[in-house]
Amino acid sequence: MEEIEIISPETLNENIEKLSIDELIEYKEKLKKFIIEIDFEIKNRKNKKEEANKLFNNKVIK
């Protein structure tokens, strides 16, 4: 996973204040991309966990 910056309320406000409209649009798209990637990873991990739990529960029952 590529390195990402940690966003705090302070850094967010600093970026908003200093960036132009075009830069803000680009920043927003970058944040959306990261959120989509994080959501995808969360979904994958939940699916893997559910699958592992099903396999474990099936082995315990038998």
CHARMM-style PDB file with segment names, atoms N, HN, CA, C and O in Angstrom:
ATOM      1  N   MET     1       0.849  -1.173   0.000  1.00  0.00      PROA
ATOM      2  CA  MET     1       0.000   0.000   0.000  1.00  0.00      PROA
ATOM      3  C   MET     1       0.894   1.236   0.000  1.00  0.00      PROA
ATOM      4  O   MET     1       1.868   1.314   0.749  1.00  0.00      PROA
ATOM      5  N   GLU     2       0.555   2.179  -0.834  1.00  0.00      PROA
ATOM      6  HN  GLU     2      -0.237   2.116  -1.442  1.00  0.00      PROA
ATOM      7  CA  GLU     2       1.375   3.381  -0.889  1.00  0.00      PROA
ATOM      8  C   GLU     2       1.195   4.208   0.377  1.00  0.00      PROA
ATOM      9  O   GLU     2       0.171   4.126   1.054  1.00  0.00      PROA
ATOM     10  N   GLU     3       2.198   4.994   0.674  1.00  0.00      PROA
ATOM     11  HN  GLU     3       3.030   5.061   0.124  1.00  0.00      PROA
ATOM     12  CA  GLU     3       2.149   5.817   1.882  1.00  0.00      PROA
ATOM     13  C   GLU     3       1.115   6.925   1.711  1.00  0.00      PROA
ATOM     14  O   GLU     3       1.044   7.566   0.662  1.00  0.00      PROA
ATOM     15  N   ILE     4       0.323   7.141   2.745  1.00  0.00      PROA
ATOM     16  HN  ILE     4       0.381   6.620   3.596  1.00  0.00      PROA
ATOM     17  CA  ILE     4      -0.674   8.208   2.696  1.00  0.00      PROA
ATOM     18  C   ILE     4      -0.440   9.173   3.841  1.00  0.00      PROA
ATOM     19  O   ILE     4       0.128   8.818   4.874  1.00  0.00      PROA
ATOM     20  N   GLU     5      -0.885  10.384   3.637  1.00  0.00      PROA
ATOM     21  HN  GLU     5      -1.347  10.673   2.798  1.00  0.00      PROA
ATOM     22  CA  GLU     5      -0.723  11.364   4.701  1.00  0.00      PROA
ATOM     23  C   GLU     5      -1.856  11.214   5.704  1.00  0.00      PROA
ATOM     24  O   GLU     5      -2.982  10.866   5.347  1.00  0.00      PROA
ATOM     25  N   ILE     6      -1.544  11.480   6.945  1.00  0.00      PROA
ATOM     26  HN  ILE     6      -0.630  11.763   7.235  1.00  0.00      PROA
ATOM     27  CA  ILE     6      -2.559  11.466   7.984  1.00  0.00      PROA
ATOM     28  C   ILE     6      -3.221  12.834   7.990  1.00  0.00      PROA
ATOM     29  O   ILE     6      -2.541  13.859   8.027  1.00  0.00      PROA
ATOM     30  N   ILE     7      -4.523  12.847   7.954  1.00  0.00      PROA
ATOM     31  HN  ILE     7      -5.075  12.014   7.924  1.00  0.00      PROA
ATOM     32  CA  ILE     7      -5.260  14.103   7.885  1.00  0.00      PROA
ATOM     33  C   ILE     7      -5.823  14.421   9.258  1.00  0.00      PROA
ATOM     34  O   ILE     7      -6.575  13.642   9.845  1.00  0.00      PROA
ATOM     35  N   SER     8      -5.445  15.565   9.741  1.00  0.00      PROA
ATOM     36  HN  SER     8      -4.835  16.198   9.264  1.00  0.00      PROA
ATOM     37  CA  SER     8      -5.997  16.054  11.000  1.00  0.00      PROA
ATOM     38  C   SER     8      -6.844  17.282  10.683  1.00  0.00      PROA
ATOM     39  O   SER     8      -6.719  17.854   9.600  1.00  0.00      PROA
ATOM     40  N   PRO     9      -7.692  17.690  11.600  1.00  0.00      PROA
ATOM     41  CA  PRO     9      -8.477  18.910  11.350  1.00  0.00      PROA
ATOM     42  C   PRO     9      -7.591  20.115  11.026  1.00  0.00      PROA
ATOM     43  O   PRO     9      -7.953  20.964  10.211  1.00  0.00      PROA
ATOM     44  N   GLU    10      -6.430  20.178  11.674  1.00  0.00      PROA
ATOM     45  HN  GLU    10      -6.136  19.488  12.336  1.00  0.00      PROA
ATOM     46  CA  GLU    10      -5.523  21.302  11.430  1.00  0.00      PROA
ATOM     47  C   GLU    10      -4.965  21.270  10.011  1.00  0.00      PROA
ATOM     48  O   GLU    10      -4.999  22.277   9.303  1.00  0.00      PROA
ATOM     49  N   THR    11      -4.449  20.106   9.595  1.00  0.00      PROA
ATOM     50  HN  THR    11      -4.421  19.288  10.170  1.00  0.00      PROA
ATOM     51  CA  THR    11      -3.872  20.031   8.249  1.00  0.00      PROA
ATOM     52  C   THR    11      -4.943  20.197   7.188  1.00  0.00      PROA
ATOM     53  O   THR    11      -4.688  20.783   6.136  1.00  0.00      PROA
ATOM     54  N   LEU    12      -6.127  19.693   7.449  1.00  0.00      PROA
ATOM     55  HN  LEU    12      -6.334  19.217   8.304  1.00  0.00      PROA
ATOM     56  CA  LEU    12      -7.215  19.862   6.493  1.00  0.00      PROA
ATOM     57  C   LEU    12      -7.543  21.340   6.318  1.00  0.00      PROA
ATOM     58  O   LEU    12      -7.667  21.823   5.192  1.00  0.00      PROA
ATOM     59  N   ASN    13      -7.682  22.051   7.420  1.00  0.00      PROA
ATOM     60  HN  ASN    13      -7.581  21.659   8.334  1.00  0.00      PROA
ATOM     61  CA  ASN    13      -7.984  23.484   7.342  1.00  0.00      PROA
ATOM     62  C   ASN    13      -6.865  24.262   6.670  1.00  0.00      PROA
ATOM     63  O   ASN    13      -7.126  25.179   5.892  1.00  0.00      PROA
ATOM     64  N   GLU    14      -5.624  23.905   6.963  1.00  0.00      PROA
ATOM     65  HN  GLU    14      -5.411  23.160   7.595  1.00  0.00      PROA
ATOM     66  CA  GLU    14      -4.483  24.564   6.319  1.00  0.00      PROA
ATOM     67  C   GLU    14      -4.533  24.358   4.811  1.00  0.00      PROA
ATOM     68  O   GLU    14      -4.338  25.300   4.043  1.00  0.00      PROA
ATOM     69  N   ASN    15      -4.794  23.126   4.393  1.00  0.00      PROA
ATOM     70  HN  ASN    15      -4.952  22.361   5.017  1.00  0.00      PROA
ATOM     71  CA  ASN    15      -4.864  22.834   2.961  1.00  0.00      PROA
ATOM     72  C   ASN    15      -6.009  23.583   2.296  1.00  0.00      PROA
ATOM     73  O   ASN    15      -5.846  24.137   1.209  1.00  0.00      PROA
ATOM     74  N   ILE    16      -7.139  23.601   2.933  1.00  0.00      PROA
ATOM     75  HN  ILE    16      -7.272  23.151   3.816  1.00  0.00      PROA
ATOM     76  CA  ILE    16      -8.303  24.281   2.362  1.00  0.00      PROA
ATOM     77  C   ILE    16      -8.020  25.772   2.187  1.00  0.00      PROA
ATOM     78  O   ILE    16      -8.383  26.366   1.171  1.00  0.00      PROA
ATOM     79  N   GLU    17      -7.380  26.360   3.169  1.00  0.00      PROA
ATOM     80  HN  GLU    17      -7.086  25.878   3.994  1.00  0.00      PROA
ATOM     81  CA  GLU    17      -7.109  27.796   3.118  1.00  0.00      PROA
ATOM     82  C   GLU    17      -6.084  28.170   2.058  1.00  0.00      PROA
ATOM     83  O   GLU    17      -6.198  29.232   1.445  1.00  0.00      PROA
ATOM     84  N   LYS    18      -5.088  27.325   1.826  1.00  0.00      PROA
ATOM     85  HN  LYS    18      -4.995  26.463   2.324  1.00  0.00      PROA
ATOM     86  CA  LYS    18      -3.998  27.718   0.931  1.00  0.00      PROA
ATOM     87  C   LYS    18      -4.170  27.245  -0.513  1.00  0.00      PROA
ATOM     88  O   LYS    18      -3.493  27.757  -1.405  1.00  0.00      PROA
ATOM     89  N   LEU    19      -5.055  26.286  -0.763  1.00  0.00      PROA
ATOM     90  HN  LEU    19      -5.605  25.870  -0.039  1.00  0.00      PROA
ATOM     91  CA  LEU    19      -5.187  25.731  -2.110  1.00  0.00      PROA
ATOM     92  C   LEU    19      -6.165  26.537  -2.965  1.00  0.00      PROA
ATOM     93  O   LEU    19      -7.116  27.140  -2.470  1.00  0.00      PROA
ATOM     94  N   SER    20      -5.889  26.519  -4.260  1.00  0.00      PROA
ATOM     95  HN  SER    20      -5.115  26.029  -4.662  1.00  0.00      PROA
ATOM     96  CA  SER    20      -6.807  27.149  -5.209  1.00  0.00      PROA
ATOM     97  C   SER    20      -8.007  26.230  -5.425  1.00  0.00      PROA
ATOM     98  O   SER    20      -8.024  25.097  -4.944  1.00  0.00      PROA
ATOM     99  N   ILE    21      -8.994  26.717  -6.138  1.00  0.00      PROA
ATOM    100  HN  ILE    21      -8.981  27.638  -6.529  1.00  0.00      PROA
ATOM    101  CA  ILE    21     -10.186  25.896  -6.410  1.00  0.00      PROA
ATOM    102  C   ILE    21      -9.803  24.627  -7.165  1.00  0.00      PROA
ATOM    103  O   ILE    21     -10.259  23.537  -6.822  1.00  0.00      PROA
ATOM    104  N   ASP    22      -8.973  24.765  -8.184  1.00  0.00      PROA
ATOM    105  HN  ASP    22      -8.602  25.651  -8.463  1.00  0.00      PROA
ATOM    106  CA  ASP    22      -8.550  23.584  -8.950  1.00  0.00      PROA
ATOM    107  C   ASP    22      -7.785  22.592  -8.075  1.00  0.00      PROA
ATOM    108  O   ASP    22      -7.971  21.380  -8.189  1.00  0.00      PROA
ATOM    109  N   GLU    23      -6.937  23.109  -7.214  1.00  0.00      PROA
ATOM    110  HN  GLU    23      -6.786  24.093  -7.122  1.00  0.00      PROA
ATOM    111  CA  GLU    23      -6.183  22.238  -6.314  1.00  0.00      PROA
ATOM    112  C   GLU    23      -7.102  21.573  -5.293  1.00  0.00      PROA
ATOM    113  O   GLU    23      -6.895  20.417  -4.922  1.00  0.00      PROA
ATOM    114  N   LEU    24      -8.117  22.308  -4.842  1.00  0.00      PROA
ATOM    115  HN  LEU    24      -8.285  23.247  -5.144  1.00  0.00      PROA
ATOM    116  CA  LEU    24      -9.086  21.717  -3.908  1.00  0.00      PROA
ATOM    117  C   LEU    24      -9.857  20.580  -4.567  1.00  0.00      PROA
ATOM    118  O   LEU    24     -10.109  19.550  -3.942  1.00  0.00      PROA
ATOM    119  N   ILE    25     -10.224  20.765  -5.810  1.00  0.00      PROA
ATOM    120  HN  ILE    25     -10.020  21.601  -6.318  1.00  0.00      PROA
ATOM    121  CA  ILE    25     -10.934  19.707  -6.543  1.00  0.00      PROA
ATOM    122  C   ILE    25     -10.043  18.473  -6.663  1.00  0.00      PROA
ATOM    123  O   ILE    25     -10.498  17.348  -6.457  1.00  0.00      PROA
ATOM    124  N   GLU    26      -8.781  18.689  -6.996  1.00  0.00      PROA
ATOM    125  HN  GLU    26      -8.412  19.603  -7.163  1.00  0.00      PROA
ATOM    126  CA  GLU    26      -7.835  17.576  -7.102  1.00  0.00      PROA
ATOM    127  C   GLU    26      -7.642  16.890  -5.744  1.00  0.00      PROA
ATOM    128  O   GLU    26      -7.594  15.662  -5.668  1.00  0.00      PROA
ATOM    129  N   TYR    27      -7.533  17.678  -4.689  1.00  0.00      PROA
ATOM    130  HN  TYR    27      -7.572  18.675  -4.751  1.00  0.00      PROA
ATOM    131  CA  TYR    27      -7.378  17.155  -3.324  1.00  0.00      PROA
ATOM    132  C   TYR    27      -8.595  16.321  -2.935  1.00  0.00      PROA
ATOM    133  O   TYR    27      -8.465  15.246  -2.350  1.00  0.00      PROA
ATOM    134  N   LYS    28      -9.767  16.826  -3.263  1.00  0.00      PROA
ATOM    135  HN  LYS    28      -9.873  17.700  -3.738  1.00  0.00      PROA
ATOM    136  CA  LYS    28     -11.012  16.112  -2.964  1.00  0.00      PROA
ATOM    137  C   LYS    28     -11.046  14.768  -3.687  1.00  0.00      PROA
ATOM    138  O   LYS    28     -11.418  13.755  -3.095  1.00  0.00      PROA
ATOM    139  N   GLU    29     -10.662  14.753  -4.957  1.00  0.00      PROA
ATOM    140  HN  GLU    29     -10.360  15.576  -5.439  1.00  0.00      PROA
ATOM    141  CA  GLU    29     -10.652  13.506  -5.723  1.00  0.00      PROA
ATOM    142  C   GLU    29      -9.654  12.510  -5.135  1.00  0.00      PROA
ATOM    143  O   GLU    29      -9.915  11.308  -5.094  1.00  0.00      PROA
ATOM    144  N   LYS    30      -8.518  13.019  -4.683  1.00  0.00      PROA
ATOM    145  HN  LYS    30      -8.307  13.996  -4.717  1.00  0.00      PROA
ATOM    146  CA  LYS    30      -7.510  12.155  -4.061  1.00  0.00      PROA
ATOM    147  C   LYS    30      -8.073  11.531  -2.785  1.00  0.00      PROA
ATOM    148  O   LYS    30      -7.903  10.336  -2.543  1.00  0.00      PROA
ATOM    149  N   LEU    31      -8.741  12.341  -1.978  1.00  0.00      PROA
ATOM    150  HN  LEU    31      -8.879  13.312  -2.175  1.00  0.00      PROA
ATOM    151  CA  LEU    31      -9.339  11.820  -0.747  1.00  0.00      PROA
ATOM    152  C   LEU    31     -10.420  10.787  -1.053  1.00  0.00      PROA
ATOM    153  O   LEU    31     -10.503   9.758  -0.383  1.00  0.00      PROA
ATOM    154  N   LYS    32     -11.244  11.055  -2.057  1.00  0.00      PROA
ATOM    155  HN  LYS    32     -11.176  11.891  -2.602  1.00  0.00      PROA
ATOM    156  CA  LYS    32     -12.281  10.089  -2.450  1.00  0.00      PROA
ATOM    157  C   LYS    32     -11.652   8.763  -2.853  1.00  0.00      PROA
ATOM    158  O   LYS    32     -12.138   7.696  -2.479  1.00  0.00      PROA
ATOM    159  N   LYS    33     -10.560   8.838  -3.623  1.00  0.00      PROA
ATOM    160  HN  LYS    33     -10.164   9.705  -3.927  1.00  0.00      PROA
ATOM    161  CA  LYS    33      -9.871   7.624  -4.071  1.00  0.00      PROA
ATOM    162  C   LYS    33      -9.391   6.812  -2.871  1.00  0.00      PROA
ATOM    163  O   LYS    33      -9.555   5.593  -2.832  1.00  0.00      PROA
ATOM    164  N   PHE    34      -8.798   7.496  -1.893  1.00  0.00      PROA
ATOM    165  HN  PHE    34      -8.666   8.486  -1.925  1.00  0.00      PROA
ATOM    166  CA  PHE    34      -8.325   6.791  -0.703  1.00  0.00      PROA
ATOM    167  C   PHE    34      -9.480   6.172   0.066  1.00  0.00      PROA
ATOM    168  O   PHE    34      -9.363   5.048   0.554  1.00  0.00      PROA
ATOM    169  N   ILE    35     -10.581   6.878   0.182  1.00  0.00      PROA
ATOM    170  HN  ILE    35     -10.676   7.791  -0.214  1.00  0.00      PROA
ATOM    171  CA  ILE    35     -11.748   6.355   0.903  1.00  0.00      PROA
ATOM    172  C   ILE    35     -12.287   5.118   0.203  1.00  0.00      PROA
ATOM    173  O   ILE    35     -12.639   4.138   0.860  1.00  0.00      PROA
ATOM    174  N   ILE    36     -12.356   5.153  -1.117  1.00  0.00      PROA
ATOM    175  HN  ILE    36     -12.071   5.950  -1.650  1.00  0.00      PROA
ATOM    176  CA  ILE    36     -12.828   3.992  -1.882  1.00  0.00      PROA
ATOM    177  C   ILE    36     -11.901   2.801  -1.657  1.00  0.00      PROA
ATOM    178  O   ILE    36     -12.368   1.679  -1.457  1.00  0.00      PROA
ATOM    179  N   GLU    37     -10.586   3.041  -1.687  1.00  0.00      PROA
ATOM    180  HN  GLU    37     -10.207   3.952  -1.849  1.00  0.00      PROA
ATOM    181  CA  GLU    37      -9.620   1.960  -1.456  1.00  0.00      PROA
ATOM    182  C   GLU    37      -9.757   1.381  -0.051  1.00  0.00      PROA
ATOM    183  O   GLU    37      -9.685   0.167   0.137  1.00  0.00      PROA
ATOM    184  N   ILE    38      -9.952   2.248   0.926  1.00  0.00      PROA
ATOM    185  HN  ILE    38     -10.011   3.234   0.774  1.00  0.00      PROA
ATOM    186  CA  ILE    38     -10.113   1.792   2.312  1.00  0.00      PROA
ATOM    187  C   ILE    38     -11.397   0.989   2.459  1.00  0.00      PROA
ATOM    188  O   ILE    38     -11.396  -0.066   3.094  1.00  0.00      PROA
ATOM    189  N   ASP    39     -12.493   1.473   1.879  1.00  0.00      PROA
ATOM    190  HN  ASP    39     -12.493   2.329   1.363  1.00  0.00      PROA
ATOM    191  CA  ASP    39     -13.761   0.741   1.928  1.00  0.00      PROA
ATOM    192  C   ASP    39     -13.620  -0.641   1.299  1.00  0.00      PROA
ATOM    193  O   ASP    39     -14.138  -1.624   1.829  1.00  0.00      PROA
ATOM    194  N   PHE    40     -12.918  -0.717   0.166  1.00  0.00      PROA
ATOM    195  HN  PHE    40     -12.498   0.081  -0.264  1.00  0.00      PROA
ATOM    196  CA  PHE    40     -12.701  -1.987  -0.516  1.00  0.00      PROA
ATOM    197  C   PHE    40     -11.911  -2.944   0.375  1.00  0.00      PROA
ATOM    198  O   PHE    40     -12.248  -4.125   0.472  1.00  0.00      PROA
ATOM    199  N   GLU    41     -10.870  -2.441   1.018  1.00  0.00      PROA
ATOM    200  HN  GLU    41     -10.597  -1.483   0.939  1.00  0.00      PROA
ATOM    201  CA  GLU    41     -10.051  -3.282   1.901  1.00  0.00      PROA
ATOM    202  C   GLU    41     -10.852  -3.765   3.106  1.00  0.00      PROA
ATOM    203  O   GLU    41     -10.730  -4.922   3.509  1.00  0.00      PROA
ATOM    204  N   ILE    42     -11.664  -2.894   3.677  1.00  0.00      PROA
ATOM    205  HN  ILE    42     -11.763  -1.955   3.350  1.00  0.00      PROA
ATOM    206  CA  ILE    42     -12.511  -3.282   4.811  1.00  0.00      PROA
ATOM    207  C   ILE    42     -13.463  -4.392   4.389  1.00  0.00      PROA
ATOM    208  O   ILE    42     -13.630  -5.377   5.108  1.00  0.00      PROA
ATOM    209  N   LYS    43     -14.084  -4.235   3.234  1.00  0.00      PROA
ATOM    210  HN  LYS    43     -13.948  -3.435   2.651  1.00  0.00      PROA
ATOM    211  CA  LYS    43     -15.022  -5.244   2.731  1.00  0.00      PROA
ATOM    212  C   LYS    43     -14.307  -6.579   2.515  1.00  0.00      PROA
ATOM    213  O   LYS    43     -14.823  -7.630   2.894  1.00  0.00      PROA
ATOM    214  N   ASN    44     -13.120  -6.535   1.905  1.00  0.00      PROA
ATOM    215  HN  ASN    44     -12.701  -5.680   1.597  1.00  0.00      PROA
ATOM    216  CA  ASN    44     -12.352  -7.768   1.684  1.00  0.00      PROA
ATOM    217  C   ASN    44     -12.011  -8.462   2.995  1.00  0.00      PROA
ATOM    218  O   ASN    44     -12.145  -9.680   3.116  1.00  0.00      PROA
ATOM    219  N   ARG    45     -11.574  -7.684   3.970  1.00  0.00      PROA
ATOM    220  HN  ARG    45     -11.466  -6.695   3.872  1.00  0.00      PROA
ATOM    221  CA  ARG    45     -11.201  -8.279   5.262  1.00  0.00      PROA
ATOM    222  C   ARG    45     -12.410  -8.869   5.972  1.00  0.00      PROA
ATOM    223  O   ARG    45     -12.314  -9.933   6.583  1.00  0.00      PROA
ATOM    224  N   LYS    46     -13.551  -8.184   5.894  1.00  0.00      PROA
ATOM    225  HN  LYS    46     -13.629  -7.319   5.397  1.00  0.00      PROA
ATOM    226  CA  LYS    46     -14.770  -8.722   6.511  1.00  0.00      PROA
ATOM    227  C   LYS    46     -15.169 -10.026   5.839  1.00  0.00      PROA
ATOM    228  O   LYS    46     -15.545 -10.988   6.509  1.00  0.00      PROA
ATOM    229  N   ASN    47     -15.086 -10.057   4.497  1.00  0.00      PROA
ATOM    230  HN  ASN    47     -14.780  -9.276   3.953  1.00  0.00      PROA
ATOM    231  CA  ASN    47     -15.434 -11.279   3.773  1.00  0.00      PROA
ATOM    232  C   ASN    47     -14.504 -12.428   4.149  1.00  0.00      PROA
ATOM    233  O   ASN    47     -14.955 -13.555   4.356  1.00  0.00      PROA
ATOM    234  N   LYS    48     -13.205 -12.142   4.236  1.00  0.00      PROA
ATOM    235  HN  LYS    48     -12.838 -11.227   4.068  1.00  0.00      PROA
ATOM    236  CA  LYS    48     -12.246 -13.184   4.619  1.00  0.00      PROA
ATOM    237  C   LYS    48     -12.515 -13.678   6.036  1.00  0.00      PROA
ATOM    238  O   LYS    48     -12.425 -14.874   6.311  1.00  0.00      PROA
ATOM    239  N   LYS    49     -12.843 -12.755   6.927  1.00  0.00      PROA
ATOM    240  HN  LYS    49     -12.916 -11.783   6.703  1.00  0.00      PROA
ATOM    241  CA  LYS    49     -13.123 -13.131   8.314  1.00  0.00      PROA
ATOM    242  C   LYS    49     -14.376 -14.003   8.385  1.00  0.00      PROA
ATOM    243  O   LYS    49     -14.394 -15.012   9.089  1.00  0.00      PROA
ATOM    244  N   GLU    50     -15.422 -13.611   7.655  1.00  0.00      PROA
ATOM    245  HN  GLU    50     -15.407 -12.791   7.083  1.00  0.00      PROA
ATOM    246  CA  GLU    50     -16.654 -14.403   7.644  1.00  0.00      PROA
ATOM    247  C   GLU    50     -16.399 -15.793   7.074  1.00  0.00      PROA
ATOM    248  O   GLU    50     -16.901 -16.787   7.598  1.00  0.00      PROA
ATOM    249  N   GLU    51     -15.615 -15.857   5.997  1.00  0.00      PROA
ATOM    250  HN  GLU    51     -15.207 -15.049   5.572  1.00  0.00      PROA
ATOM    251  CA  GLU    51     -15.300 -17.145   5.386  1.00  0.00      PROA
ATOM    252  C   GLU    51     -14.504 -18.021   6.356  1.00  0.00      PROA
ATOM    253  O   GLU    51     -14.773 -19.216   6.483  1.00  0.00      PROA
ATOM    254  N   ALA    52     -13.539 -17.433   7.030  1.00  0.00      PROA
ATOM    255  HN  ALA    52     -13.320 -16.462   6.927  1.00  0.00      PROA
ATOM    256  CA  ALA    52     -12.742 -18.191   8.004  1.00  0.00      PROA
ATOM    257  C   ALA    52     -13.614 -18.670   9.159  1.00  0.00      PROA
ATOM    258  O   ALA    52     -13.466 -19.801   9.623  1.00  0.00      PROA
ATOM    259  N   ASN    53     -14.516 -17.822   9.621  1.00  0.00      PROA
ATOM    260  HN  ASN    53     -14.636 -16.903   9.245  1.00  0.00      PROA
ATOM    261  CA  ASN    53     -15.412 -18.218  10.712  1.00  0.00      PROA
ATOM    262  C   ASN    53     -16.325 -19.363  10.288  1.00  0.00      PROA
ATOM    263  O   ASN    53     -16.576 -20.278  11.073  1.00  0.00      PROA
ATOM    264  N   LYS    54     -16.822 -19.321   9.055  1.00  0.00      PROA
ATOM    265  HN  LYS    54     -16.618 -18.578   8.418  1.00  0.00      PROA
ATOM    266  CA  LYS    54     -17.672 -20.410   8.560  1.00  0.00      PROA
ATOM    267  C   LYS    54     -16.891 -21.718   8.518  1.00  0.00      PROA
ATOM    268  O   LYS    54     -17.391 -22.759   8.945  1.00  0.00      PROA
ATOM    269  N   LEU    55     -15.659 -21.662   8.000  1.00  0.00      PROA
ATOM    270  HN  LEU    55     -15.253 -20.817   7.653  1.00  0.00      PROA
ATOM    271  CA  LEU    55     -14.838 -22.874   7.939  1.00  0.00      PROA
ATOM    272  C   LEU    55     -14.539 -23.399   9.339  1.00  0.00      PROA
ATOM    273  O   LEU    55     -14.618 -24.602   9.587  1.00  0.00      PROA
ATOM    274  N   PHE    56     -14.201 -22.506  10.237  1.00  0.00      PROA
ATOM    275  HN  PHE    56     -14.137 -21.529  10.035  1.00  0.00      PROA
ATOM    276  CA  PHE    56     -13.898 -22.894  11.613  1.00  0.00      PROA
ATOM    277  C   PHE    56     -15.124 -23.503  12.280  1.00  0.00      PROA
ATOM    278  O   PHE    56     -15.025 -24.538  12.938  1.00  0.00      PROA
ATOM    279  N   ASN    57     -16.280 -22.864  12.112  1.00  0.00      PROA
ATOM    280  HN  ASN    57     -16.361 -22.023  11.577  1.00  0.00      PROA
ATOM    281  CA  ASN    57     -17.511 -23.367  12.727  1.00  0.00      PROA
ATOM    282  C   ASN    57     -17.902 -24.720  12.155  1.00  0.00      PROA
ATOM    283  O   ASN    57     -18.392 -25.576  12.892  1.00  0.00      PROA
ATOM    284  N   ASN    58     -17.699 -24.932  10.869  1.00  0.00      PROA
ATOM    285  HN  ASN    58     -17.301 -24.237  10.271  1.00  0.00      PROA
ATOM    286  CA  ASN    58     -18.008 -26.230  10.262  1.00  0.00      PROA
ATOM    287  C   ASN    58     -17.101 -27.323  10.816  1.00  0.00      PROA
ATOM    288  O   ASN    58     -17.558 -28.444  11.038  1.00  0.00      PROA
ATOM    289  N   LYS    59     -15.834 -27.018  11.042  1.00  0.00      PROA
ATOM    290  HN  LYS    59     -15.463 -26.107  10.862  1.00  0.00      PROA
ATOM    291  CA  LYS    59     -14.906 -28.016  11.581  1.00  0.00      PROA
ATOM    292  C   LYS    59     -15.214 -28.314  13.042  1.00  0.00      PROA
ATOM    293  O   LYS    59     -15.069 -29.456  13.477  1.00  0.00      PROA
ATOM    294  N   VAL    60     -15.629 -27.325  13.798  1.00  0.00      PROA
ATOM    295  HN  VAL    60     -15.747 -26.397  13.444  1.00  0.00      PROA
ATOM    296  CA  VAL    60     -15.938 -27.518  15.216  1.00  0.00      PROA
ATOM    297  C   VAL    60     -17.183 -28.376  15.364  1.00  0.00      PROA
ATOM    298  O   VAL    60     -17.245 -29.227  16.251  1.00  0.00      PROA
ATOM    299  N   ILE    61     -18.171 -28.165  14.511  1.00  0.00      PROA
ATOM    300  HN  ILE    61     -18.121 -27.473  13.791  1.00  0.00      PROA
ATOM    301  CA  ILE    61     -19.436 -28.900  14.591  1.00  0.00      PROA
ATOM    302  C   ILE    61     -19.227 -30.373  14.251  1.00  0.00      PROA
ATOM    303  O   ILE    61     -19.862 -31.232  14.863  1.00  0.00      PROA
ATOM    304  N   LYS    62     -18.356 -30.689  13.295  1.00  0.00      PROA
ATOM    305  HN  LYS    62     -17.840 -29.991  12.798  1.00  0.00      PROA
ATOM    306  CA  LYS    62     -18.156 -32.077  12.848  1.00  0.00      PROA
ATOM    307  C   LYS    62     -17.475 -32.905  13.850  1.00  0.00      PROA
ATOM    308  OT1 LYS    62     -17.240 -34.090  13.614  1.00  0.00      PROA
TER     309      LYS     62
END
